Amino acid sequence: MNKKVRVSTILKKKADGIKITALTAYDYTFGYLIDEAGVDLILVGDSCGNVCAGHETTLPVTVDEMIYHTRSVRRGVKRALLVADMPFMSYQETIEQALHNAGRFMKEGRAEAVKMEGGAHICPTVRKMVEVGIPVMGHLGFTPQSVHEFGGYRVRGKDEQEADRMKNDAFALQDAGIFSLVLEKVPSKLAKDISESLKIPTIGIGAGLFCDGQILVSYDLFGLYDKMNFKFVRRYANLADEIRTAVKNYCDDIKNSDFPSQDESY
Ligand code: KIV
């Protein structure tokens, strides 16, 4: 096994100009497969609400559900830095609420960091978390927990006012102590600007080539979740079709009395 990835490793990669690789995972099996393949950072994303639970948005996901997923992934992950996503309304009410829930992700989920969506308004919370020893990853651009406020899935930061606000939010989050920043669905030029101005690394998803690293929802990369098609997703496999074919072949074999064979029987 290569050396364990820590927050300091992620920061050093930016300093050394080495791209950071990141992917989501939601259970033990995918956790160990993705970890063994050598990804730097594994995010237990609240996108599990979409791809595992079948919700239309990430909003219904609860802290208890996220902790279950985090604990499952944790058992499989040895090398990568494990980050847990804080779900909608688990950190927005009060700093005390945010600290309590982040603490659960670290203690019960054995995550090594948490991720929160939002800009300057979450900085007092970020500051407090960092103060007590909880590393925080930020998330700007299209932040899925605000889908209803945004009124859809459009790219964020296209106009000057929105772009300026995003840059200010990025600096404010860096000052508050985040160790990295996800930029989702942001024009490539704006993501490049932000990445070049920050000391901490940016991790892009639909934010072009010039971020310091890239992340995708693993089910998208595997071609496992094929209900939505985003322009920024590259499918490296087509597991959905492979699974459909495997299940069909299995059913055919049962119906034709081809399964189980003698070798597969006691
Ligand atoms: O929940 C998630 O999977 C995420 C990534 C898209 C960054 O937040």
Boltz pocket constraint, residues with backbone or C-beta under 6 A from the ligand:
constraints:
  - pocket:
      binder: B
      contacts: [[A, 24], [A, 43], [A, 44], [A, 45], [A, 46], [A, 47], [A, 48], [A, 85], [A, 182], [A, 205], [A, 215], [A, 216], [A, 217]]
      max_distance: 6.0
